[in-house]
Amino acid sequence: MERTRISSFLISTLMLMVLALALVGCDSSQAPTSETTTDISPVQTIAQVSLVAACSGCHGNDGVSSKPGVPFIAGQTSVYLEIASRSYLSGERKHDVMRQAVMELSVEQRIELANYYSILETPWKGGLDEGVVDSGKGRSKVVSKKSISAGKALSKPCESCHGTDGNSIQAGVPSLAGLQPAYFVPSLKAYLSGARRGAAIMKNFKLSLSQQDIENLAAYFSVQQRIRSPLTEKLQSVVPSEVLAPRCVGCHGANGNSTHPAMPSLAGQNASYLIKAMQTYRDGERSNEMMVAVAKGLSDDDIAGNATFFATRMPEKVKLAGGSKTKATGFDPMGDATKLAASCNACHGDKGNNPAAGVPRLAGLSDTYLRDAIKAYRDGNRVNAEMKVLTEYLDDIEIEKLSLYYASQDPEAVSSEIKNANASAGTELSASCAGCHGQDGNSTDAKVPSLAGQSANYLLSAINSYKENGSRNHEDMKNAVQDLDASAIRNLAQYYAQLAPTSKKPRLPEAPNVIADRCDRCHGDSGASPDPGKPRIAGQRQSYIVSSLLAYKNGTRANSMMQKMSKDLWLVEIDAIATHYAAK
């Protein structure tokens, strides 16, 4: 008998620990069934101590002091809480452990727990989280307040050269303000080790700075706002030139404001330092293959004009990790995408049109194809060293913004010709391609790219990559081109290049207040939910709202209304609407 009571206690405890993970969300609108005809309105009773104690491990004793990703449940209606727990039994929520846990609870236990949490009056603490939709690395490493404070204390010796808060006023010395940790840490370590020359004084700090010290300094300087470094009297007579800027913005961002954590911003940087750096790349004293190629053959005047141009641009505040989180008052996904696209346009052309030789046009391609392709480069499933560098810090929301941006642009045919190619001869060859890429080279399948109007040289290199087991790995494409000889490949590439491209523009993201108007119809004014069968979402954890909406969108939670509402939402909209309600 005693053993049976102990076993029952352990089972109940285990069940409630997992039950706590998913009691709340945008869930079933169904009224309680006959199973719940028992009065479940809030009553002045306390559930069994063992049941509540099991929940408190995740939700806290007050139903609010929860772990990240776990919803606030204090004060939710008992009707809704019981519906939420029962949804695992009906299969509306897919979670094997939770289903098993709820199956072990009696109806009375579910009601008792629902009543207990419904009468708690613990205030919700506000549910804003950082970087809640982020399958990639995100913009950069999140820096803590503790690390920033420690870095500030360490930064005093840096001020004599690099200026207050890392804003240099000394000729030839770089500003450190706004440099992100992904760039700052390896750069400082390179100076300390002697791998990067030009500042012998930096070696003096080799023994005094630990790895943690370096990371703390990086954290401190990353959050400082850069101010334009003053030009020396000599450079004030130099005319800023943007002739070379297109070579730089692909990595360093529009006007030199980098969107890539491992690429330093040039805007407002010390002009004398920029000149010195470019000269060392040109002269082979600094070994960075990409920078050496950019600087090769430049005159001192070229370098001075370019450096002065970027030094006189206005620095923008750097967006650090978790920056995809959208404030309700700052929703501008296409504006964000325009800035991100500056790093792509250097190769792919303005707005994705008129790309460099051998580079694909992005304008007008489907957002689905673009998203999948960018993710493939980021995750290493497509091999291209330069694309890997430029995409590795993009999170899923940023990739979505870029995809929507280029898919929204009007495509222009790329004028290019291949020697000894016959477009007419490629017409017959294209018949086997039409099933996937469309009769006129304009695909009707969102996952398959359109070929019409692409650069002939790009198409040639892409087909050869499939045929020769190059950087592209796609079994169907490999089989399709395996029997083509060099002449046939040239003719096929030229055929598609001369076709007129068309596109189907995607729906652009809606602002969170527009989406909220629809949500409030069920969840109440500002998500406060006066309906006892609907959850309150105002002030709920952002990360939990996101995970709930994604579950409905992906079909892992079954509720026809919520699936319909979330089906076509973009990630950026899900992130924004979650932020909107979390801030209430």
N, C-alpha and C positions, 0 to 999 in steps of 0.2 A: 504493500500500500504506500509506504513512504517513498519507495523507488519510483512508483507511478507519479506521485506528486512532483518529485524533483524533475522527472523527465518532462512532465507537462510544463513546468516552469521554464525549463531550458528551451523547449520548442517555442513557447510564447515569446520569450526574449529574442530569440533569433528571428522569428517572424517579424516582430515589430521593428527591429533594427533595419531590415531591408524595406519594410513598409514605409519608413520615414523618408526614403529617397524620392518618392513620387506621389505624394498625396495631392498636390495642387498643380493646376495648369489650365490651359484653355480646353476644357474637356466636354464630356457628355452633356447635352442639353436635355436628356431624357429625365422624366419625372421618376421618383422612386417607384419600384414595382411592388407587387403584393408582398414580396419578401420583407419590405421595409415599412409595413403599415404601423409598426410599433412607433410610438411618439419619439422622434429624434430631435425635437426642438431643444435648445440649450436648457440644461437643468443644473441645479446646484449639487453636483455629485463629482466625485473624483474616481477615475478609472483605477483598476488594480495597479498597485505600485509597480509591479514587475513589468506591465505593459508600457506604462509611461516612461519608466526608466530606460527601457530598450529604445524608445524613440528619441530620448534626449541626447543620445550619443551623436546624432546627426543634427537634430533640430534645436538642441539646447533645452534646458528645463522650462524656458519661457516660450518655446515655439517660434523663436525668432533668431536666437544666437546660433545660427546654423552654419554649416561648412559651405564654402563656395560651391555653387551649382545646386544646392539644396534649397527648396522653396521655403518661404515664410508661411507658417500655417496657423499661427495664433489668430483667433478671431474669424477665421473662415467659417461659413455657416456649417452646421452639423449635417444638413441635407447634402451639401456639396461634398463634404469630406467623406461621407459614407458612399456616395455615388462614385467618387474617385477610387476608393479602395476596392469597390465592387467591380470596377471596370476591368480589373485583371482577371476576374472570374469569367466575364463575358467575352474576353478576348479583345476588347477595344484598345487596351494597352498591351503591347507585346513585351513581356519580361518574364522569363521562366521562373526565376527565383522569387519574384514578387507574386506571381500566380500561385506558386506552391505555398508561400507564406500566408496569403489571404485565404487559401483553401482550408488552412488549419484553424482559422479564426471562426468562432461562432457568430451568428448574426448579432447576438447581444454584445459580444466583445467589440465588433466593428462600431456598433452604435455608441457604446460606452466611450471608446476612444474619440469618436467624432464629437460627442458631447463635451468631453474634457477640453479639447483644443478650441472648440467654438466659443467657450466662455472665458478664455484667456483674453485679457485686455492689454497685452504687451504691445507697445507701439512698434510698428515696422520701422526699421532703421534706414530705409532707402536702399534700393537694390542695384545701384550702378556698379558694374564690373568692368574690368579692363580686358580688351581684346577677346570678346566672347566668341566671335566667329573667326577662327584663325587656324587653318589647317597647315599653313606654311610657317616659316620662321617669323613672319610679321616684320615690321619695320626695323626693329632692333631689339636688343636686350632691355627688358624693363629695369629701370633704375629705382632703387628704394630711397626713401627720405634719409634713412640712416647712412647709406652709402654716399649720398650727396653731401650730407653734413660732414662726414669723415673726410671726403675729398676737399671740402672747403678749407678745413684745418691744414691739410697737406699742401694746399696751393700757394701759400704765402711766398715760398722761395721762387715760385714761377713768375710772380708779379713783376719782379725786377726786369725781366726780359719781355714777357708776353703781355704785360699790362694788367690793369685791374679787371677781374672777372674774365681774364683771357682775351681781352681786346687790345691788340698790339698797337703801339704808337711809335715803335722803334723800327727804322728802315731795315728790311731784310729778315725780320723776325715774324713768324706767322701768328695770326690770331688763333687761339684755341677754342674760343667761345663757339658753341654750336656744333663742334665736331662730335659725331656719334661714336659710342664705344667701339663699334665694329671697325672703325678706322683708327681711332685714337690709340687703342691698346696695342695693336701690332706695330704701329708707327713708333710709339714711345719705346717699345721693346727693341725695335730695330736700331734706334739711336743708342740705347743703353748697351747693346751688344757690339756696336761698331759696324753692323751690317749696313747702316745708313750713315753716310758721312756728311760733314758740312757744319756740324755743331759740336765741337770737341767738348764743350762745357757739359753737355748732357751725360757724358761718361762718368762725371763726378757723382751722379746719383745712382749709379749701378748697384752699389752695395746697400744703399739706404732705402730703396724702394722694393717692397715685396710685391708679389702678384696681386694681393688684395689691395695694397696701396695704389697700384696702377689702375685697378678697376674702380677704386673710389675716386681717383682723380678724373678718370674718364666720365664717371657719373656726374661729377660736379660740373665739368666744363660742358657736357652735353646739354645741360639745361640753361646755360647762360645765353642771353640774346646777343648775337654779334652786332657790333656797331662798325660802320665803315671805317677802315683804317686810313688815316690821312696820307695823302700823297706827298712825297718829298718835293722840295722846290724844283729839282731837275725834272721830275716826272709830271709836274703841273703843266709843262709846256708840250707834253706828248698828247697827240690827238687820239682819243680812244677809238679803236677799230674793231668792228664786229665781223670783219671778213673771215677770220678764223674761228669765230664762235660756233658755227655748225659742227666743227670737228670736236668741240668740247662738250656741247650740251647733251649729246647722247649718253654720256656717263655722269656729267656733273649737273644736269638739270637745266631747265629754262632759266636764262639769265644767271646761271651759275648757282642756283639754289637746288642742291642735290636732293633727290627723293630716294637715293640708295644709301643705306647705312654705312656701307664700306667705301663709299666714294665721297671725298670731302667737298663741301660747298666752296665755290670760288667767289661768290658774291660778297663784296666788302672786304675780301682778304687783302692783306698787305701786298701792295703792287710790287715792291722791291723783292719780296720773298717769291712771288709768282714768277718774276723774271728769272731770278736765280735758279728756281726749280726747273723751269723749262729749258734753260741753257744747259743744265746738267744732264737732262734727258737727251737733248740734241747732241751733246758732246760725248754721250755714252758713259757718263760718270754715275748715273743712276740707272739701274737695270729693271725696267718695267717694259715688257715687249710692246704693249699697246701704246704707252706714252712715248717710247722711243720712236715708234712709227709715226705718231702724230707730229712730233717735234722735228723730225728729220728734214734737213735742208732749210729750216727757217732762219731768216736773218735776225740780227739783234733788234732791228726796227720792227719787224713782224711781231716778235715776242713782246716788245715793249707796248706796242699798240693793243695787242690782245690782253695782256696783263692789266693794263690801265682800264680797258673796257670792263672787265669783270670786277676789278677793284672798286669801280664807281657804280656798280649795280647795288640796288637796295637788298640787304639780306633779309630773308624771311625766317620766321621762327621755325625751328626744326621740329618735325613731327616724329616723336619717339614711338617705341613699341606700344602696341595696343591702340595705336592712333586710328585704327579703322572704326573705332567706336564713334558713332555719330551723335552729336549733340542736337537736341530738337531744334535749336535755332541756327544750326550751321549745316543744314542738309544741302549739299551741292555735289552730287556724285559725278556729274559731267564736268564740272569745274575741276574736281579732284583728278578726274581721268585726263583732262587736258594737260595738267602738270606732269602726271605720270608718263603720258605719251611723249613728252619732250625727250625722254631717254630712248624712245623707240624710233622717233621720226628721223633721227640722224642717218639711220640706215634705210628705214622703210618709207621715207618721204613725208612731206607735210600732210597731216591727216591720213597717213597711210597710203598716199598716192605718189607716183613717180619715184619709186625706190631706186637705190643704187643697183648697179649691174649684178645680176645673179641673186637678188634679194626679192622675196615675194611682196606683192601688193597686199596690204591688210584691209584697205577700205572696201566695205561692202561684203566681206566674208561673214558667214553666220556667227553670231555670238557664241553659239554652242561649240562650233569647231574651234574658234579662237581660244575660248576658255580651256578646252581640252588640250590644245597644242601648247599653250603657255604653261599649263600645269605639267605637261610632259617634260618640258625643258627644265622647269624648276625641280621636279622630282627625279631627274636623271633618266627618264624613260625615252627621251630624245637626246641624242648626243651632239652638242655644239658648245664648245668652251665659252664663247662670248655670250651666247644666250643663257647659259647656266649662270654666269656671273650677274647678268642683268635681271634675272628672274628669281634668284635663290632667296631673296628677302621679301618677295611679294606674298601677302596672305591671300586667302580665297576671295575676300571682298575686293581687294585691289585688282586682282585678276579679272573679276567680274566687271568692274568699272572700265578697265581697259578694253575688254571684249565688247561691251556695249558701245563704247566710244567709237571704235573702228567699224563695228557693224552698222553704225548710224551714218557713216560717211558715204557720199556718193562715189561709186567706183569709177575710175578712169582707166581706159586701156593703156597698157605700158607699151610704148613704141620700141620694139627691139627685133633684130633679125639675126639669124644664125647662118653662117656661111654654108653654101651647098645644101640648103634646106628647101623643100618644096611643100608649101602649105596644102596645095591641092592633093598631093599624094598622101597627105595625112588624113584626108577626109574619110577614106575607106577604113583606115586603121582605127579611127575614133569610134567605130561602131561598137567595139567591145568595151569601150570606156563609158558609153552613154548610159548604161544601166545604173551606174553609181553617180557619175558626174553630170548627168543631164544631156539631152540631145544636142543642145547648143553650148555645152560646157558650163551651163549655169545649173548648179545642183539644186534639187528640191529636197534633199535630205540634209537636215541641219548639222549632222555629224560629218558630212562629206564636203570637202572644199570645192568651190567653183574654180574652174580652170580658165574660163573665158577671159581674155584680155590680160592674163598674167605675163610676166616677162618670159620670153622664149628661152633666154639663158637660164633663168631660174627653173623653168619646167625641165629643161635638159639636165641640169644637175640633180634635180629631185628624182627623175626617172632613173638616171644612172645610179643614184644612191640605193634605190630599191633593187636594181638589177645586180649590183656588185656587192651586196651585203654591206653597204656603208653605214652611215649614221641613222638611217631610217629602217625600222624593223616592223614590217607589216606583211603578214604572210600572203594575203590576197593580192596586194600590189606586187609583191615579189613574183608570184606565179603569173600575174597578168603581163608583166613586161619581160619575163625571162627569155622568150623566144624572139624578142625584137633585136635587130642588128643596129649598128650605129646610125646607119642612114635612116632607118624607120623611126628611130627615136628623135632624130633631128626634125624629120618631117612632121611627126606628131606634135612636138613642142611648138613648131612654127604654126601649125594649124590652129591650135588653141589660142596662141598669142594674138592671132588676127581676128578672133571673135569678139563681139561686143559684150561687155559684162553688164549684168543686171543684179539687183539686190532687193531683199525684203527687209525693211528696217524693223528693228525690235521695238517693243514697248519700252518707253523710258521710265525709270523709277519715279514713283509718286512720293511726295513729301509725307512725313509721318502723321501730320495733322489731318491729311486727306484720308489716309488709311484708318486713322483712329475714329473718324466719323462712322465708319462701317462697324468697327469693333465695339463702339459704345452702344450700338443698338441692342446688343445682348449683354455686354458687361457693365452697362450703366455709364452715366456721365463720368468722363475721365477714368473709366475702368473701376469705379467704386462698387459696382454690382449690387443693386438692391434686390435682385432676384435670388432667392435662397438656393436655387439649383445651379447658379453660375458662380464661378470663382471671382473673387476680387483680384484684379491684376495691377491696380494702381499701387505703386511702391514695391511691387514684387521684384525678386531678384532678376536682373537683366539676363544673366546667363541661363536661368531656368526658363524664362519666357522664350528665349531663342531656341533652346533644346526642345521645348514643347512644340513650337511652330515648325521646326525642322522635322519632328516626328510626324506631324500631320501631313506636311508637304511630301515626305518620303513614304507615307502610307503605313508607318509602323504604329500609328495610333489611328483607330477607326472611328471616325465621327464625320458623317457626310457633310455637315455644315462647315466644320472646321477644315476639312480636307478641301472643300470647294474654295474657302476663303484664302487658304495658304498655298494652293496648288501653283499659282502663277507668280507668287511673290519672289522677287530677287533677294539674294542674300543681304544686299545693302538695305533693302526695305525691312527685312526681318530684324536686322541689327538696329535700324533706326526706330522701328515701332517698339522694340523691346526697351530701348533707351528712353523713349517717350514716356512709357508707362512706369518704368523703374524710377524715373525722376519725379513722379507725382507724390 
